[in-house]
């Protein structure tokens, strides 16, 4: 199990991250999208671990 978060600038970027994680990487688990002061935080608790290469492909800043 892995927990990781990203910050993105807008809803379009958040949608792109969600699509990448669910549809392209086929990662399953809990995913939340939370608006925060002009940014959007995406939290993932995955059943399988993302590789470092996959994490780098995700747009936004990993936190």
N, C-alpha and C positions, 0 to 999 in steps of 0.2 A: 504494500500500500504506500502511496506517495501523496503528499500534500504540497501544492505549489500555487502561487498567485501571480497574477499579472496586472499591471495598470495600463489602460489605454485611454486615448483622448476623447473618443466619441462612440456612439452606439454602433455605427458601421464597423468600426474596428473590433468592437466586442463581438458582433455577429460573425466576423471573419475568424476570430479566435475560436469561438464555439464550433463553427463549421469545421475548422481544421482539426480540432480535438475529437469531435464526435464522428465526422464523416471520413476524413482522410487518415487520421491516425487510428480510428476505431477504438478509442479509449473509452472505457465505461467507468462510471462511478458517480459521485455527487459533484455537480457543477452549479455554481451560483454566480450571478451577475448583479453587482451592487453599485448604483450610482453614488459617487462621493465628490462633493465640491468641484464640479466641472470635469471630473475624470470618472472612469468606470473601472472598478476592481472586479476581477474574475478569479474566483477561488475554485480549485479542483482538488478533490480527494479521489484519487483513482485506484481502481482495483489492480491495475498493472502499472509499472513504472515507465515513465517516458524516458527515452534515451537523451543524453546531453545534446545530440544533434537535433532531436525533435524539439526540445525546449528552445534551442536557438532559432528554429524556424518559426516559432510563434511570434507574431507581431506584438509590439508593446514591450514594457519593461518588466522582467521577472523580478518579483520581490519576495 
